[in-house]
């Protein structure tokens, strides 16, 4: 989860320092999709402020100061059932045979 400070760093490094999204990703380790999302949100808020011809920059500053929000309402709850346990055991055994055959890179990781 990204902290408020990291979100601010992303926006400031991109707009103030002129760093690319890729460079920010390499140095911070934050996903490029996340970096892109925060930059687009900031640009959208900035564009709206300019189009409204308002001198009130507090909205733009408030956008930087808002904590990152995550929508968890669409996540599915998964119950550990016997069927799921059997599937996990199958994959564990399959990984063991692949390791024995020297196919370490072809294993299931998650």
C-alpha positions in Angstrom: 0.0 0.0 0.0 1.3 3.4 -0.9 1.6 6.1 1.7 0.7 9.7 1.3 4.3 10.7 1.2 5.1 8.3 -1.7 2.1 9.7 -3.6 3.4 13.2 -3.2 6.9 12.2 -4.2 5.5 10.7 -7.4 3.7 13.8 -8.4 6.5 16.2 -7.5 9.2 14.2 -9.1 7.2 14.0 -12.4 6.1 17.6 -12.6 8.7 19.5 -10.7 11.9 17.5 -11.5 10.7 16.3 -14.9 11.4 12.6 -14.3 9.7 10.0 -16.4 7.3 7.4 -15.1 9.8 4.7 -15.9 12.6 6.4 -13.9 10.4 6.9 -10.9 9.4 3.2 -11.1 13.0 2.1 -11.2 14.1 4.2 -8.3 11.0 3.6 -6.0 9.8 0.2 -7.1 6.2 1.4 -7.3 4.2 -0.1 -10.1 4.2 2.0 -13.3 0.4 1.6 -13.5 0.1 3.2 -10.0 2.4 6.0 -11.0 0.4 6.6 -14.2 -2.8 6.7 -12.2 -1.6 9.4 -9.7 -0.1 11.5 -12.5 -3.3 11.3 -14.6 -5.5 12.2 -11.6 -3.3 15.2 -10.8 -3.3 16.3 -14.5 -7.1 16.0 -14.6 -7.5 18.1 -11.4 -5.1 20.7 -12.8 -6.9 20.8 -16.2 -10.3 21.3 -14.4 -8.8 24.2 -12.3 -7.4 25.9 -15.4 -10.7 25.5 -17.4 -12.7 26.9 -14.5 -10.5 30.0 -14.6 -10.3 29.9 -10.8 -7.4 31.3 -8.9 -8.0 28.9 -6.1 -5.1 26.5 -6.0 -6.2 24.9 -2.8 -8.1 22.3 -4.7 -5.0 21.3 -6.5 -3.0 21.2 -3.3 -5.8 19.2 -1.7 -5.5 16.6 -4.5 -1.8 16.1 -3.6 -2.6 15.9 0.1 -5.4 13.3 -0.2 -4.4 9.9 1.0 -4.5 7.1 -1.6 -7.8 5.3 -1.7 -8.3 1.6 -2.5 -11.6 0.1 -3.6 -12.0 -3.2 -1.9 -15.7 -3.6 -2.5 -15.3 -5.8 -5.6 -13.0 -8.3 -4.1 -14.3 -11.8 -3.8 -14.1 -13.8 -0.6 -12.5 -17.2 -1.1 -13.2 -20.1 1.3 -10.7 -22.9 1.7 -12.7 -25.9 0.7 -11.7 -29.6 0.2 -11.7 -29.1 -3.6 -9.3 -26.2 -3.3 -7.1 -28.1 -0.9 -6.9 -31.0 -3.4 -6.0 -28.6 -6.2 -3.2 -27.1 -4.0 -1.9 -30.5 -3.2 -1.9 -31.5 -6.9 0.2 -28.4 -7.7 2.6 -29.0 -4.9 3.2 -32.6 -6.1 3.5 -31.4 -9.7 6.2 -28.9 -8.5 8.1 -31.6 -6.8 8.2 -33.8 -9.9 9.3 -30.8 -12.0 12.1 -30.0 -9.5 13.2 -33.6 -9.7 13.3 -33.5 -13.5 15.3 -30.3 -13.4 12.5 -28.0 -14.6 12.8 -25.5 -11.8 11.7 -22.6 -14.0 8.5 -24.3 -15.0 7.0 -24.5 -11.5 3.9 -22.8 -10.3 5.0 -20.0 -8.0 1.9 -18.6 -6.3 
